[in-house]
Amino acid sequence: MEDRLRVTGELLEEIRKVVREELRGAPGGRADAPGGPAATGAPRILAGDLRYFRLPEILHMASVQSLTGRLSMSHGGKFVDIYVRDGAVAYASGEARGEKEQMGALLVGMGRLASGALDAALRKCAETGDRLGSVLVDDGYVPFADIKAALEKQTERSVYRAMAWGDGEFSFEICPMPGFVDDVQLDIKAEALIMEGVRRVNEIRLFTGKIPSLDTVFIKPAYTAEEVDAMSLKEEERLVLELVDGIRDVTGMIRASGLGEFGLMKALYALYTTGIVKKASSPARKGERTQYL
């Protein structure tokens, strides 16, 4: 693997030389992808198929070469943009472009923002067209540090999800950071993301073997407070246990918990495999799975 990455890095440097000398300003990328390289006309130095060139390898190259630009990825109708500054990840979009609620849900789940305040801020965004983060800070709902923490968590989750994609397309373009990325100044080391992402992908295999669908509903006995205390549960496991009510499916618990897909699934898997909770019903819809990242 190290030899492969080293050779790829050498080839990438040759491509960069060609780009600088001959292709500066040439259009590239997918014309049909919102916000893709074709929208900027920036030089695209690398593109390919995710079946043969996976995200950890691309991030490793960007880190080794200290690249600055945007990595655009697509998979099954989903899109993720990962902005890299000097080889470190500076920002990553969610799978749903322009979805303000994603950051707002993170802030609510982190206990930094009340759901009513989020609704008010979203209404103002709809009226003014301002970014959600700007409205939350300017109107005094949360300090800028909380916005940065939520965006960092959102970025990490977006990268982890994309790491699990087994196919799709990618392209990397050399370009300066847009203003909204520079405003936040995230600096997440690629190596840390790769190590955590690989660990999560390995754990996913355990999760999907027991809980393959988002439609699964769980039930639990009427535990007393003393019985719950005796279980010695982790904080996340206790929270998820409280959400198990025989009505919510996995999707509903993810939204209500604020833990994200991976955090909730990890806690739910522990509760299920130890017999603390049980499945109430089979999924109503077939084939809908989650990446749990």
Rosetta blueprint (number, residue, H / E / L):
1 M L
2 E H
3 D H
4 R H
5 L H
6 R H
7 V H
8 T H
9 G H
10 E H
11 L H
12 L H
13 E H
14 E H
15 I H
16 R H
17 K H
18 V H
19 V H
20 R H
21 E H
22 E H
23 L L
24 R L
25 G L
26 A L
27 P L
28 G L
29 G L
30 R L
31 A L
32 D L
33 A L
34 P L
35 G L
36 G L
37 P H
38 A H
39 A H
40 T L
41 G L
42 A L
43 P L
44 R E
45 I E
46 L E
47 A E
48 G E
49 D E
50 L L
51 R L
52 Y L
53 F L
54 R L
55 L H
56 P H
57 E H
58 I H
59 L H
60 H H
61 M H
62 A H
63 S H
64 V H
65 Q H
66 S L
67 L L
68 T L
69 G E
70 R E
71 L E
72 S E
73 M E
74 S E
75 H E
76 G L
77 G L
78 K E
79 F E
80 V E
81 D E
82 I E
83 Y E
84 V E
85 R E
86 D L
87 G L
88 A E
89 V E
90 A E
91 Y E
92 A E
93 S L
94 G L
95 E L
96 A L
97 R L
98 G L
99 E L
100 K H
101 E H
102 Q H
103 M H
104 G H
105 A H
106 L H
107 L H
108 V H
109 G H
110 M L
111 G L
112 R L
113 L L
114 A L
115 S H
116 G H
117 A H
118 L H
119 D H
120 A H
121 A H
122 L H
123 R H
124 K H
125 C H
126 A H
127 E H
128 T H
129 G L
130 D L
131 R L
132 L H
133 G H
134 S H
135 V H
136 L H
137 V H
138 D H
139 D L
140 G L
141 Y L
142 V L
143 P L
144 F H
145 A H
146 D H
147 I H
148 K H
149 A H
150 A H
151 L H
152 E H
153 K H
154 Q H
155 T H
156 E H
157 R H
158 S H
159 V H
160 Y H
161 R H
162 A H
163 M H
164 A L
165 W L
166 G L
167 D L
168 G L
169 E E
170 F E
171 S E
172 F E
173 E E
174 I E
175 C L
176 P L
177 M L
178 P L
179 G H
180 F H
181 V H
182 D H
183 D H
184 V H
185 Q L
186 L L
187 D L
188 I E
189 K L
190 A H
191 E H
192 A H
193 L H
194 I H
195 M H
196 E H
197 G H
198 V H
199 R H
200 R H
201 V H
202 N H
203 E H
204 I H
205 R H
206 L H
207 F H
208 T H
209 G H
210 K H
211 I L
212 P L
213 S L
214 L L
215 D L
216 T L
217 V E
218 F E
219 I E
220 K L
221 P L
222 A L
223 Y L
224 T L
225 A H
226 E H
227 E H
228 V H
229 D H
230 A H
231 M L
232 S L
233 L L
234 K L
235 E H
236 E H
237 E H
238 R H
239 L H
240 V H
241 L H
242 E H
243 L H
244 V L
245 D L
246 G L
247 I L
248 R L
249 D E
250 V H
251 T H
252 G H
253 M H
254 I H
255 R H
256 A H
257 S H
258 G L
259 L L
260 G H
261 E H
262 F H
263 G H
264 L H
265 M H
266 K H
267 A H
268 L H
269 Y H
270 A H
271 L H
272 Y H
273 T H
274 T L
275 G L
276 I L
277 V L
278 K E
279 K E
280 A E
281 S E
282 S L
283 P L
284 A L
285 R L
286 K L
287 G L
288 E L
289 R L
290 T L
291 Q L
292 Y L
293 L L
